[in-house]
Amino acid sequence: MSILAVIPARGGSKGIPRKNLVILRNAPLISHTIRCAKRVPEITRIFVSTDDEEIAAVARSEGAEVPALRPLDIAQDQTPMIAVLQHALEVFGGSSPGIEAIVLLQPTSPLRHPHSVSQGISVFREKSAASVVSVVRVPHSHTPGSLLSLLPDQKVVDAFPSSSHATRRQDKPGFYARNGPAVLVLSPGTICNGVLYPENTRGFEMSKIQSHDIDEFEDIAVADALWPLVFPQ
């Protein structure tokens, strides 16, 4: 049984033009995710899904497979990720029978460590999950009991009056959010059914640093500064 990594990398982007080719640590952004996937022993093939010839060339130079460019009708701003994954299954379904799982790795999570990808795959196998998603703990100051609404007259009121209003951080309940996600492991059947997060979805926690997402230009500088904390020399 094989595990296929799918790295989606359109040529277009809004916040940062040509984001997947922006340089971080002397390499295009997409290169870091390909290199991460190559260091995950469970992954057998790496597929970059792109509509862009330049991104395809970088991907191939890093050792990823780009058998063909992604069709333009599924390379739009509004294209759902499930359509990209279904296309990946169509591309590799015939040449890779017995796909155990698809691992979605988005290039916007360059601080993702290979061990975290392996952890997601381990949860997928151990729990017989349909889907496994990486999550990050929500800062305690952003949990429901800490959130406020600011009214037009500048009065503040509890945004969630029924939530716990513990004041000490250690007393507040834990909440988690998808971190991109940086890692999403899915069974082929789940993808064929057209869903990313079915009922039998499990999660695993990643650190705040590894969860750093590239969305705006300043995120590149932050990633550069945080890099040694994840990948010490």
GROMACS elastic network, one bead per residue, 0.5 to 0.9 nm:
[ bonds ]
;  ai    aj funct       b0    kb
    1    96     6  0.88513   500
    1    97     6  0.78895   500
    1    99     6  0.54855   500
    1   100     6  0.53346   500
    1   101     6  0.85871   500
    2    42     6  0.82734   500
    2    43     6  0.73134   500
    2    44     6  0.58559   500
    2    45     6  0.77661   500
    2    96     6  0.74514   500
    2    97     6  0.81352   500
    2    98     6  0.63513   500
    2   100     6  0.54727   500
    2   101     6  0.71804   500
    2   102     6  0.89466   500
    3    42     6  0.67330   500
    3    43     6  0.50408   500
    3    44     6  0.54662   500
    3    45     6  0.67717   500
    3    46     6  0.88743   500
    3    99     6  0.59283   500
    3   100     6  0.55922   500
    3   101     6  0.50324   500
    3   102     6  0.59346   500
    3   103     6  0.72160   500
    4    43     6  0.60726   500
    4    44     6  0.61223   500
    4    45     6  0.50083   500
    4    46     6  0.59341   500
    4    47     6  0.71900   500
    4    92     6  0.88262   500
    4    99     6  0.71966   500
    4   100     6  0.81676   500
    4   101     6  0.64501   500
    4   103     6  0.61101   500
    4   104     6  0.86140   500
    5    37     6  0.70290   500
    5    43     6  0.65107   500
    5    44     6  0.78811   500
    5    45     6  0.61986   500
    5    47     6  0.60046   500
    5    48     6  0.82643   500
    5   101     6  0.85357   500
    5   102     6  0.58178   500
    5   104     6  0.59656   500
    5   105     6  0.68639   500
    6    45     6  0.87027   500
    6    46     6  0.61810   500
    6    48     6  0.58728   500
    6    49     6  0.68975   500
    6    84     6  0.89811   500
    6    85     6  0.74579   500
    6    88     6  0.73032   500
    6   102     6  0.68106   500
    6   103     6  0.59937   500
    6   105     6  0.62009   500
    6   106     6  0.82599   500
    7    30     6  0.83711   500
    7    33     6  0.77082   500
    7    34     6  0.77332   500
    7    46     6  0.75863   500
    7    47     6  0.61912   500
    7    49     6  0.59974   500
    7    50     6  0.84889   500
    7   103     6  0.84728   500
    7   104     6  0.61251   500
    7   105     6  0.51543   500
    7   106     6  0.56467   500
    7   107     6  0.68429   500
    8    47     6  0.85198   500
    8    48     6  0.59353   500
    8    50     6  0.62834   500
    8    81     6  0.85133   500
    8    84     6  0.75021   500
    8    85     6  0.87736   500
    8   104     6  0.78820   500
    8   105     6  0.74807   500
    8   106     6  0.61353   500
    8   107     6  0.73572   500
    9    12     6  0.86637   500
    9    19     6  0.89548   500
    9    20     6  0.64045   500
    9    30     6  0.75138   500
    9    48     6  0.68800   500
    9    49     6  0.59620   500
    9    50     6  0.50039   500
    9    51     6  0.77826   500
    9    52     6  0.82390   500
    9    55     6  0.74692   500
    9    56     6  0.89512   500
    9   106     6  0.77165   500
    9   107     6  0.70562   500
   10    13     6  0.73704   500
   10    18     6  0.84798   500
   10    19     6  0.89117   500
   10    20     6  0.76317   500
   10    49     6  0.75580   500
   10    50     6  0.50164   500
   10    51     6  0.57542   500
   10    52     6  0.65600   500
   10    55     6  0.81456   500
   10    70     6  0.86234   500
   10    75     6  0.64032   500
   10    76     6  0.82699   500
   11    17     6  0.85596   500
   11    18     6  0.59078   500
   11    19     6  0.78621   500
   11    20     6  0.73127   500
   11    21     6  0.86571   500
   11    50     6  0.70067   500
   11    51     6  0.62998   500
   11    52     6  0.51238   500
   11    53     6  0.85249   500
   11    54     6  0.83778   500
   11    55     6  0.71528   500
   11    75     6  0.85461   500
   12    17     6  0.68088   500
   12    18     6  0.59981   500
   12    19     6  0.78142   500
   12    20     6  0.88626   500
   12    51     6  0.89229   500
   12    52     6  0.85724   500
   12    75     6  0.85229   500
   12    76     6  0.81764   500
   12    77     6  0.80190   500
   13    16     6  0.61098   500
   13    17     6  0.53848   500
   13    18     6  0.60991   500
   13    19     6  0.63117   500
   13    20     6  0.85079   500
   13    77     6  0.78914   500
   14    17     6  0.60615   500
   14    18     6  0.85894   500
   14    19     6  0.84917   500
   14    77     6  0.88266   500
   14   215     6  0.88972   500
   15    19     6  0.80007   500
   15   215     6  0.60718   500
   15   216     6  0.54290   500
   15   217     6  0.76339   500
   16    19     6  0.50391   500
   16    20     6  0.87904   500
   16    22     6  0.83391   500
   16   214     6  0.89437   500
   16   215     6  0.70201   500
   16   216     6  0.59855   500
   16   217     6  0.63226   500
   17    20     6  0.85934   500
   17    21     6  0.89746   500
   17    22     6  0.84740   500
   18    21     6  0.57368   500
   18    22     6  0.66869   500
   19    22     6  0.52214   500
   19    23     6  0.88378   500
   19    28     6  0.88346   500
   19    29     6  0.73626   500
   19    30     6  0.87872   500
   19   108     6  0.85298   500
   19   214     6  0.86067   500
   19   215     6  0.85299   500
   20    23     6  0.85521   500
   20    28     6  0.66771   500
   20    29     6  0.51773   500
   20    30     6  0.53016   500
   20    31     6  0.86595   500
   20    55     6  0.74956   500
   20   107     6  0.67672   500
   20   108     6  0.77495   500
   21    24     6  0.89729   500
   21    27     6  0.82633   500
   21    29     6  0.55093   500
   21    30     6  0.65277   500
   21    31     6  0.85000   500
   21    54     6  0.85925   500
   21    55     6  0.70096   500
   21    58     6  0.85796   500
   22    27     6  0.79928   500
   22    28     6  0.53002   500
   22    29     6  0.55969   500
   22    30     6  0.84441   500
   22   220     6  0.85794   500
   23    26     6  0.58759   500
   23    27     6  0.51621   500
   23    29     6  0.58484   500
   23   220     6  0.85017   500
   24    27     6  0.54769   500
   24    28     6  0.61154   500
   24    29     6  0.58598   500
   24    32     6  0.85186   500
   24   110     6  0.88110   500
   24   220     6  0.67778   500
   24   221     6  0.84039   500
   24   223     6  0.79926   500
   24   224     6  0.67127   500
   25    28     6  0.81963   500
   25    29     6  0.86693   500
   25   224     6  0.66725   500
   25   227     6  0.85951   500
   27    30     6  0.81896   500
   27    31     6  0.62975   500
   27    32     6  0.73794   500
   28    31     6  0.53970   500
   28    32     6  0.73612   500
   28    58     6  0.80620   500
   29    32     6  0.58509   500
   29    33     6  0.75108   500
   29   107     6  0.64290   500
   29   108     6  0.74839   500
   29   110     6  0.70148   500
   30    33     6  0.55259   500
   30    34     6  0.65229   500
   30    35     6  0.87827   500
   30    55     6  0.80912   500
   30    58     6  0.81817   500
   30    59     6  0.75316   500
   30   106     6  0.84683   500
   30   107     6  0.50687   500
   30   108     6  0.79197   500
   30   110     6  0.80144   500
   31    34     6  0.51375   500
   31    35     6  0.60717   500
   31    36     6  0.85082   500
   31    58     6  0.74206   500
   31    59     6  0.69492   500
   31    62     6  0.66727   500
   31   107     6  0.80892   500
   31   110     6  0.88376   500
   32    35     6  0.51050   500
   32    36     6  0.60929   500
   32    37     6  0.86891   500
   32   107     6  0.74291   500
   32   109     6  0.87998   500
   32   110     6  0.57421   500
   32   111     6  0.83314   500
   33    37     6  0.62045   500
   33    38     6  0.86545   500
   33   105     6  0.69665   500
   33   106     6  0.72918   500
   33   107     6  0.54865   500
   33   108     6  0.84053   500
   33   109     6  0.75039   500
   33   110     6  0.59940   500
   33   111     6  0.86849   500
   33   112     6  0.79284   500
   34    37     6  0.51314   500
   34    38     6  0.62945   500
   34    39     6  0.88660   500
   34    46     6  0.74641   500
   34    48     6  0.84539   500
   34    59     6  0.74537   500
   34    62     6  0.68752   500
   34    63     6  0.78891   500
   34    64     6  0.68447   500
   34   105     6  0.87280   500
   34   107     6  0.82963   500
   35    38     6  0.50933   500
   35    39     6  0.65458   500
   35    62     6  0.73517   500
   35    63     6  0.86988   500
   36    39     6  0.52881   500
   36    40     6  0.68079   500
   36   110     6  0.84630   500
   36   112     6  0.75948   500
   36   113     6  0.67883   500
   36   114     6  0.54239   500
   36   117     6  0.86477   500
   37    40     6  0.53077   500
   37    41     6  0.84472   500
   37    43     6  0.68914   500
   37    45     6  0.88379   500
   37    46     6  0.71303   500
   37   105     6  0.81039   500
   37   114     6  0.67541   500
   37   117     6  0.80329   500
   38    41     6  0.74886   500
   38    43     6  0.73839   500
   38    44     6  0.86297   500
   38    45     6  0.86153   500
   38    46     6  0.77953   500
   38    63     6  0.85018   500
   38    64     6  0.87771   500
   38   114     6  0.85005   500
   39    42     6  0.89506   500
   39    43     6  0.84234   500
   39   114     6  0.60173   500
   39   115     6  0.86849   500
   40    43     6  0.57272   500
   40    44     6  0.87678   500
   40   114     6  0.54490   500
   40   115     6  0.72132   500
   40   117     6  0.69294   500
   40   118     6  0.62974   500
   41    44     6  0.75931   500
   41   114     6  0.89091   500
   41   118     6  0.77782   500
   42   118     6  0.69518   500
   42   121     6  0.77882   500
   43    46     6  0.74829   500
   43   103     6  0.83091   500
   43   118     6  0.87528   500
   45    64     6  0.77317   500
   45    65     6  0.77272   500
   46    63     6  0.81224   500
   46    64     6  0.51845   500
   46    65     6  0.59551   500
   46    66     6  0.87659   500
   47    59     6  0.87766   500
   47    64     6  0.58386   500
   47    66     6  0.60406   500
   47    67     6  0.83084   500
   47    88     6  0.77980   500
   48    55     6  0.88073   500
   48    56     6  0.73889   500
   48    59     6  0.67281   500
   48    60     6  0.86903   500
   48    64     6  0.65089   500
   48    65     6  0.62232   500
   48    66     6  0.56388   500
   48    67     6  0.88613   500
   49    56     6  0.83056   500
   49    65     6  0.89075   500
   49    66     6  0.68936   500
   49    68     6  0.83825   500
   49    69     6  0.69922   500
   49    70     6  0.59161   500
   49    84     6  0.74932   500
   49    85     6  0.88855   500
   49    87     6  0.88083   500
   49    88     6  0.74481   500
   50    53     6  0.79164   500
   50    55     6  0.69710   500
   50    56     6  0.65855   500
   50    66     6  0.79295   500
   50    68     6  0.84221   500
   50    69     6  0.56339   500
   50    70     6  0.51795   500
   50    71     6  0.85523   500
   50    75     6  0.76794   500
   51    55     6  0.81813   500
   51    56     6  0.79925   500
   51    68     6  0.86406   500
   51    71     6  0.66437   500
   51    72     6  0.66062   500
   51    74     6  0.89701   500
   51    75     6  0.64797   500
   52    55     6  0.54326   500
   52    56     6  0.61662   500
   52    57     6  0.87518   500
   52    69     6  0.69289   500
   52    70     6  0.81884   500
   53    57     6  0.61710   500
   53    58     6  0.87630   500
   53    69     6  0.75188   500
   54    57     6  0.51066   500
   54    58     6  0.64094   500
   54    59     6  0.86484   500
   55    58     6  0.51438   500
   55    59     6  0.61059   500
   55    60     6  0.86227   500
   56    59     6  0.50280   500
   56    60     6  0.61469   500
   56    61     6  0.85822   500
   56    64     6  0.88753   500
   56    65     6  0.85893   500
   56    66     6  0.62517   500
   56    68     6  0.87376   500
   56    69     6  0.76680   500
   57    60     6  0.52156   500
   57    61     6  0.61938   500
   57    62     6  0.87378   500
   57    66     6  0.85593   500
   58    61     6  0.50958   500
   58    62     6  0.63723   500
   58    63     6  0.88899   500
   58    64     6  0.88485   500
   59    62     6  0.51805   500
   59    63     6  0.65196   500
   59    64     6  0.53233   500
   59    65     6  0.72060   500
   59    66     6  0.73142   500
   60    63     6  0.50530   500
   60    64     6  0.50326   500
   60    65     6  0.60439   500
   60    66     6  0.66749   500
   61    64     6  0.74329   500
   65    68     6  0.88989   500
   66    69     6  0.69787   500
   67    91     6  0.81157   500
   68    71     6  0.87767   500
   68    91     6  0.87351   500
   69    72     6  0.85991   500
   70    73     6  0.84626   500
   70    74     6  0.70838   500
   70    75     6  0.67701   500
   70    84     6  0.83322   500
   70    87     6  0.81763   500
   71    74     6  0.58051   500
   71    75     6  0.65655   500
   72    76     6  0.69390   500
   73    76     6  0.65716   500
   73    79     6  0.79902   500
   74    77     6  0.88772   500
   74    78     6  0.85700   500
   74    79     6  0.54910   500
   74    80     6  0.79971   500
   74    83     6  0.68055   500
   74    84     6  0.66987   500
   74    87     6  0.87108   500
   75    78     6  0.82929   500
   75    79     6  0.62419   500
   75    84     6  0.82102   500
   76    79     6  0.51610   500
   76    80     6  0.88485   500
   77    80     6  0.85852   500
   79    82     6  0.84747   500
   79    83     6  0.70220   500
   79    84     6  0.78629   500
   80    83     6  0.56386   500
   80    84     6  0.71249   500
   81    84     6  0.51370   500
   81    85     6  0.64204   500
   81    86     6  0.86938   500
   81   196     6  0.84136   500
   82    85     6  0.51001   500
   82    86     6  0.61014   500
   82    87     6  0.85875   500
   82   191     6  0.66575   500
   82   192     6  0.88257   500
   82   194     6  0.61871   500
   82   195     6  0.66557   500
   82   196     6  0.67045   500
   83    86     6  0.50546   500
   83    87     6  0.61998   500
   83    88     6  0.86789   500
   83   191     6  0.87011   500
   83   194     6  0.78889   500
   84    87     6  0.51536   500
   84    88     6  0.63607   500
   84    89     6  0.88676   500
   85    89     6  0.63535   500
   85    90     6  0.86889   500
   85   102     6  0.81020   500
   85   104     6  0.81506   500
   85   191     6  0.67868   500
   85   192     6  0.89264   500
   86    89     6  0.51199   500
   86    90     6  0.63334   500
   86    91     6  0.87552   500
   86   188     6  0.86818   500
   86   191     6  0.61690   500
   86   192     6  0.65548   500
   86   194     6  0.79886   500
   87    91     6  0.62254   500
   87    92     6  0.87384   500
   88    91     6  0.50653   500
   88    92     6  0.62173   500
   88    93     6  0.80006   500
   88   102     6  0.89847   500
   89    92     6  0.52746   500
   89    93     6  0.51419   500
   89    94     6  0.86368   500
   89    99     6  0.89473   500
   89   102     6  0.85197   500
   89   188     6  0.75159   500
   89   191     6  0.83811   500
   89   192     6  0.85365   500
   90    93     6  0.52613   500
   90    94     6  0.74716   500
   91    94     6  0.72466   500
   91    95     6  0.79584   500
   92    95     6  0.52774   500
   92    96     6  0.55108   500
   92    97     6  0.80863   500
   92    99     6  0.88666   500
   93    96     6  0.54255   500
   93    97     6  0.60114   500
   93    98     6  0.84133   500
   93    99     6  0.77331   500
   94    97     6  0.61840   500
   96    99     6  0.63894   500
   99   102     6  0.75996   500
   99   187     6  0.83525   500
   99   188     6  0.71413   500
  100   186     6  0.87904   500
  100   187     6  0.65180   500
  100   188     6  0.71687   500
  101   121     6  0.84776   500
  101   124     6  0.86880   500
  101   185     6  0.65515   500
  101   186     6  0.55377   500
  101   188     6  0.60689   500
  102   184     6  0.81503   500
  102   185     6  0.57438   500
  102   186     6  0.52836   500
  102   187     6  0.63022   500
  102   188     6  0.67762   500
  102   191     6  0.87226   500
  103   117     6  0.83139   500
  103   120     6  0.88984   500
  103   121     6  0.81219   500
  103   183     6  0.69152   500
  103   184     6  0.56677   500
  103   186     6  0.64570   500
  103   187     6  0.89401   500
  104   181     6  0.85243   500
  104   182     6  0.79402   500
  104   183     6  0.59808   500
  104   184     6  0.50422   500
  104   185     6  0.62947   500
  104   186     6  0.80271   500
  105   108     6  0.86706   500
  105   109     6  0.79069   500
  105   117     6  0.87020   500
  105   181     6  0.80183   500
  105   182     6  0.59907   500
  105   183     6  0.54952   500
  105   184     6  0.69358   500
  105   185     6  0.89783   500
  106   109     6  0.61010   500
  106   110     6  0.84266   500
  106   180     6  0.77610   500
  106   181     6  0.75473   500
  106   182     6  0.61062   500
  106   183     6  0.76221   500
  107   110     6  0.62023   500
  107   182     6  0.84372   500
  107   214     6  0.84273   500
  108   111     6  0.88549   500
  108   180     6  0.80154   500
  108   182     6  0.78890   500
  108   212     6  0.83583   500
  108   213     6  0.54909   500
  108   215     6  0.73083   500
  109   112     6  0.57950   500
  109   179     6  0.88110   500
  109   180     6  0.75238   500
  109   181     6  0.82945   500
  109   182     6  0.55961   500
  109   183     6  0.89154   500
  109   210     6  0.74457   500
  109   211     6  0.66852   500
  109   212     6  0.62825   500
  109   213     6  0.51730   500
  109   214     6  0.65758   500
  110   113     6  0.83897   500
  110   182     6  0.87085   500
  110   210     6  0.79540   500
  110   211     6  0.88618   500
  110   212     6  0.78996   500
  110   213     6  0.77428   500
  110   214     6  0.80158   500
  110   223     6  0.76895   500
  110   227     6  0.88576   500
  111   209     6  0.71039   500
  111   211     6  0.70779   500
  111   212     6  0.67463   500
  111   213     6  0.84219   500
  111   223     6  0.71574   500
  111   226     6  0.81018   500
  111   227     6  0.67099   500
  111   230     6  0.67239   500
  111   231     6  0.82635   500
  112   115     6  0.84905   500
  112   116     6  0.68735   500
  112   117     6  0.78429   500
  112   182     6  0.67036   500
  112   183     6  0.82957   500
  112   206     6  0.85614   500
  112   209     6  0.85257   500
  112   211     6  0.68756   500
  112   212     6  0.83563   500
  112   230     6  0.82167   500
  113   116     6  0.54108   500
  113   117     6  0.69648   500
  113   210     6  0.69968   500
  113   230     6  0.72007   500
  113   231     6  0.81205   500
  114   117     6  0.51556   500
  114   118     6  0.64036   500
  114   119     6  0.86488   500
  115   118     6  0.50173   500
  115   119     6  0.60967   500
  115   120     6  0.87377   500
  116   120     6  0.63332   500
  116   121     6  0.87389   500
  116   134     6  0.85385   500
  116   183     6  0.78923   500
  116   204     6  0.88458   500
  116   205     6  0.88212   500
  116   206     6  0.70894   500
  116   210     6  0.88943   500
  117   120     6  0.51835   500
  117   121     6  0.64283   500
  117   122     6  0.87005   500
  117   134     6  0.89246   500
  117   182     6  0.86481   500
  117   183     6  0.62675   500
  117   184     6  0.86301   500
  117   185     6  0.87780   500
  118   121     6  0.50765   500
  118   122     6  0.61193   500
  118   123     6  0.87121   500
  119   122     6  0.50154   500
  119   123     6  0.63105   500
  119   124     6  0.86326   500
  119   204     6  0.77572   500
  120   123     6  0.52267   500
  120   124     6  0.62517   500
  120   125     6  0.87822   500
  120   132     6  0.63394   500
  120   133     6  0.72619   500
  120   134     6  0.71864   500
  120   183     6  0.70165   500
  120   184     6  0.75059   500
  120   185     6  0.67039   500
  120   203     6  0.78728   500
  120   204     6  0.66966   500
  121   125     6  0.62927   500
  121   126     6  0.86035   500
  121   132     6  0.78363   500
  121   184     6  0.89896   500
  121   185     6  0.65886   500
  122   125     6  0.51892   500
  122   126     6  0.59582   500
  122   127     6  0.83644   500
  123   126     6  0.51180   500
  123   127     6  0.57538   500
  123   128     6  0.78773   500
  123   129     6  0.75588   500
  123   132     6  0.70677   500
  123   202     6  0.75451   500
  123   203     6  0.79353   500
  123   204     6  0.76828   500
  124   127     6  0.56401   500
  124   128     6  0.56786   500
  124   129     6  0.50071   500
  124   130     6  0.73880   500
  124   131     6  0.69041   500
  124   132     6  0.59177   500
  124   185     6  0.69527   500
  124   186     6  0.79904   500
  124   187     6  0.87299   500
  124   202     6  0.76613   500
  125   128     6  0.51420   500
  125   129     6  0.69061   500
  126   129     6  0.78692   500
  127   130     6  0.89006   500
  127   202     6  0.78705   500
  128   131     6  0.89077   500
  128   200     6  0.86331   500
  129   132     6  0.66412   500
  129   185     6  0.89722   500
  129   186     6  0.80487   500
  129   187     6  0.79319   500
  129   200     6  0.57217   500
  129   201     6  0.60567   500
  129   202     6  0.64883   500
  130   185     6  0.82355   500
  130   186     6  0.58913   500
  130   187     6  0.55141   500
  130   188     6  0.87444   500
  130   189     6  0.79874   500
  130   190     6  0.61558   500
  130   196     6  0.89251   500
  130   197     6  0.80893   500
  130   198     6  0.69323   500
  130   199     6  0.80580   500
  130   200     6  0.55020   500
  130   201     6  0.58922   500
  130   202     6  0.80840   500
  131   184     6  0.71223   500
  131   185     6  0.55460   500
  131   187     6  0.65614   500
  131   190     6  0.74185   500
  131   196     6  0.69571   500
  131   197     6  0.61793   500
  131   198     6  0.69777   500
  131   199     6  0.87287   500
  131   200     6  0.67050   500
  131   202     6  0.63021   500
  131   203     6  0.83895   500
  132   183     6  0.80018   500
  132   184     6  0.56709   500
  132   185     6  0.50090   500
  132   186     6  0.65448   500
  132   197     6  0.81384   500
  132   200     6  0.86865   500
  132   201     6  0.55430   500
  132   203     6  0.52970   500
  132   204     6  0.75224   500
  133   178     6  0.70362   500
  133   179     6  0.86157   500
  133   181     6  0.66293   500
  133   182     6  0.81436   500
  133   183     6  0.60107   500
  133   185     6  0.65670   500
  133   186     6  0.87564   500
  133   197     6  0.82544   500
  133   201     6  0.73891   500
  133   202     6  0.64256   500
  133   204     6  0.65945   500
  133   205     6  0.87826   500
  134   177     6  0.85391   500
  134   178     6  0.60860   500
  134   179     6  0.63218   500
  134   180     6  0.81457   500
  134   181     6  0.58486   500
  134   182     6  0.62821   500
  134   183     6  0.53436   500
  134   184     6  0.64857   500
  134   185     6  0.89759   500
  134   202     6  0.87898   500
  134   203     6  0.56435   500
  134   204     6  0.51570   500
  134   205     6  0.58452   500
  134   206     6  0.63726   500
  134   211     6  0.87732   500
  135   176     6  0.60321   500
  135   177     6  0.52872   500
  135   179     6  0.51537   500
  135   180     6  0.83217   500
  135   181     6  0.71158   500
  135   182     6  0.82966   500
  135   183     6  0.87314   500
  135   203     6  0.64858   500
  135   204     6  0.59849   500
  135   206     6  0.59530   500
  135   207     6  0.85605   500
  135   211     6  0.80738   500
  136   175     6  0.85981   500
  136   176     6  0.54621   500
  136   177     6  0.55187   500
  136   178     6  0.63757   500
  136   179     6  0.57670   500
  136   204     6  0.83710   500
  136   205     6  0.55067   500
  136   206     6  0.54430   500
  136   207     6  0.62674   500
  136   208     6  0.62149   500
  136   211     6  0.67504   500
  137   140     6  0.85134   500
  137   174     6  0.70587   500
  137   175     6  0.59016   500
  137   177     6  0.64690   500
  137   178     6  0.89670   500
  137   205     6  0.72550   500
  137   206     6  0.80924   500
  137   207     6  0.78972   500
  137   208     6  0.75029   500
  138   141     6  0.82497   500
  138   142     6  0.65227   500
  138   143     6  0.67121   500
  138   174     6  0.74003   500
  138   175     6  0.54878   500
  138   176     6  0.51691   500
  138   177     6  0.63713   500
  139   142     6  0.54238   500
  139   143     6  0.68324   500
  139   174     6  0.88526   500
  139   175     6  0.82843   500
  139   176     6  0.88791   500
  140   143     6  0.53749   500
  140   144     6  0.89341   500
  140   146     6  0.76109   500
  140   169     6  0.61468   500
  140   170     6  0.87285   500
  140   172     6  0.69304   500
  140   173     6  0.83357   500
  140   174     6  0.77059   500
  140   175     6  0.82921   500
  141   144     6  0.85920   500
  141   145     6  0.84950   500
  141   146     6  0.56438   500
  141   147     6  0.74836   500
  141   169     6  0.81758   500
  142   145     6  0.81340   500
  142   146     6  0.60644   500
  142   147     6  0.61805   500
  143   146     6  0.55283   500
  143   147     6  0.65260   500
  143   172     6  0.80830   500
  143   173     6  0.80550   500
  143   174     6  0.79245   500
  143   175     6  0.67826   500
  144   147     6  0.53276   500
  144   148     6  0.85995   500
  144   158     6  0.88658   500
  144   159     6  0.73526   500
  144   160     6  0.59591   500
  144   161     6  0.87810   500
  144   163     6  0.61922   500
  144   164     6  0.77142   500
  144   165     6  0.84524   500
  144   175     6  0.88955   500
  145   148     6  0.84454   500
  145   158     6  0.76572   500
  145   159     6  0.79137   500
  145   160     6  0.63910   500
  145   161     6  0.75621   500
  145   162     6  0.81001   500
  145   164     6  0.51123   500
  145   166     6  0.72381   500
  145   167     6  0.88590   500
  145   172     6  0.80618   500
  146   158     6  0.77862   500
  146   159     6  0.82352   500
  146   160     6  0.84603   500
  146   163     6  0.87237   500
  146   164     6  0.85218   500
  146   165     6  0.67299   500
  146   166     6  0.83517   500
  146   167     6  0.82528   500
  147   157     6  0.87880   500
  147   158     6  0.63700   500
  147   159     6  0.54917   500
  147   160     6  0.70464   500
  148   156     6  0.62187   500
  148   157     6  0.55519   500
  148   160     6  0.77015   500
  149   155     6  0.81998   500
  149   156     6  0.55676   500
  149   157     6  0.53438   500
  149   158     6  0.61504   500
  149   159     6  0.51476   500
  149   160     6  0.89551   500
  150   153     6  0.80732   500
  150   154     6  0.57927   500
  150   155     6  0.58495   500
  150   157     6  0.67783   500
  150   159     6  0.88911   500
  151   154     6  0.51972   500
  151   155     6  0.52283   500
  151   156     6  0.61928   500
  151   157     6  0.77251   500
  152   155     6  0.72840   500
  153   156     6  0.88755   500
  156   159     6  0.88146   500
  157   160     6  0.87967   500
  157   161     6  0.83086   500
  158   161     6  0.52507   500
  158   162     6  0.88392   500
  158   163     6  0.89941   500
  159   163     6  0.89990   500
  160   163     6  0.55915   500
  160   164     6  0.88147   500
  161   164     6  0.82751   500
  161   165     6  0.85778   500
  162   165     6  0.86515   500
  164   172     6  0.73220   500
  164   173     6  0.78500   500
  165   172     6  0.76946   500
  166   169     6  0.76096   500
  166   170     6  0.87954   500
  166   171     6  0.59363   500
  166   172     6  0.55988   500
  166   173     6  0.86657   500
  167   170     6  0.87191   500
  167   171     6  0.72897   500
  167   172     6  0.73744   500
  168   171     6  0.53639   500
  168   172     6  0.67153   500
  169   172     6  0.54817   500
  169   173     6  0.87547   500
  170   173     6  0.81217   500
  176   179     6  0.89053   500
  176   205     6  0.82824   500
  177   180     6  0.88482   500
  177   181     6  0.89849   500
  178   181     6  0.53379   500
  178   182     6  0.82461   500
  178   203     6  0.88532   500
  179   182     6  0.58854   500
  179   183     6  0.83563   500
  179   206     6  0.81902   500
  179   208     6  0.87784   500
  179   211     6  0.55508   500
  179   212     6  0.78637   500
  179   213     6  0.77290   500
  180   183     6  0.79094   500
  180   211     6  0.75355   500
  180   212     6  0.87177   500
  180   213     6  0.68946   500
  181   184     6  0.63286   500
  181   211     6  0.82134   500
  182   206     6  0.88428   500
  182   210     6  0.83544   500
  182   211     6  0.67075   500
  182   212     6  0.88949   500
  182   213     6  0.83056   500
  184   196     6  0.85422   500
  186   189     6  0.81996   500
  186   190     6  0.63965   500
  186   191     6  0.69327   500
  186   196     6  0.74069   500
  186   197     6  0.87884   500
  187   190     6  0.52807   500
  187   191     6  0.66468   500
  187   192     6  0.88396   500
  188   191     6  0.51739   500
  188   192     6  0.61975   500
  188   193     6  0.86535   500
  189   193     6  0.61649   500
  189   194     6  0.87937   500
  190   193     6  0.51020   500
  190   194     6  0.66331   500
  190   195     6  0.60769   500
  190   196     6  0.69972   500
  190   197     6  0.84285   500
  190   198     6  0.74435   500
  191   194     6  0.51752   500
  191   195     6  0.59474   500
  191   196     6  0.68375   500
  192   195     6  0.78359   500
  193   196     6  0.89541   500
  195   198     6  0.62298   500
  196   201     6  0.87073   500
  197   200     6  0.77574   500
  197   201     6  0.57617   500
  197   202     6  0.88604   500
  198   201     6  0.57456   500
  199   202     6  0.89177   500
  206   209     6  0.82702   500
  206   210     6  0.64119   500
  206   211     6  0.64944   500
  207   210     6  0.52810   500
  207   211     6  0.61314   500
  207   212     6  0.89051   500
  208   211     6  0.50256   500
  208   212     6  0.65671   500
  209   212     6  0.54331   500
  209   223     6  0.86368   500
  209   226     6  0.70817   500
  209   227     6  0.88505   500
  209   229     6  0.81363   500
  209   230     6  0.77001   500
  210   213     6  0.85330   500
  210   226     6  0.89966   500
  210   230     6  0.72664   500
  212   219     6  0.80225   500
  212   222     6  0.85215   500
  212   223     6  0.71633   500
  213   216     6  0.89806   500
  213   219     6  0.71092   500
  213   223     6  0.83839   500
  214   217     6  0.77673   500
  214   218     6  0.84337   500
  214   219     6  0.51892   500
  214   220     6  0.64151   500
  214   223     6  0.79374   500
  215   218     6  0.83553   500
  215   219     6  0.63934   500
  215   220     6  0.84531   500
  216   219     6  0.54401   500
  216   220     6  0.74575   500
  217   220     6  0.56215   500
  217   221     6  0.73625   500
  218   221     6  0.53042   500
  218   222     6  0.64174   500
  218   223     6  0.87203   500
  219   222     6  0.50036   500
  219   223     6  0.60597   500
  219   224     6  0.85661   500
  220   223     6  0.50992   500
  220   224     6  0.62222   500
  220   225     6  0.87292   500
  221   224     6  0.50881   500
  221   225     6  0.63299   500
  221   226     6  0.87175   500
  222   225     6  0.51198   500
  222   226     6  0.61600   500
  222   227     6  0.85120   500
  223   226     6  0.50776   500
  223   227     6  0.58663   500
  224   227     6  0.52423   500
  224   228     6  0.81230   500
  225   228     6  0.72118   500
  225   229     6  0.84577   500
  226   229     6  0.55572   500
  226   230     6  0.71386   500
  226   231     6  0.89463   500
  227   230     6  0.55724   500
  227   231     6  0.59390   500
  227   232     6  0.76637   500
  228   233     6  0.70717   500
  229   232     6  0.59801   500
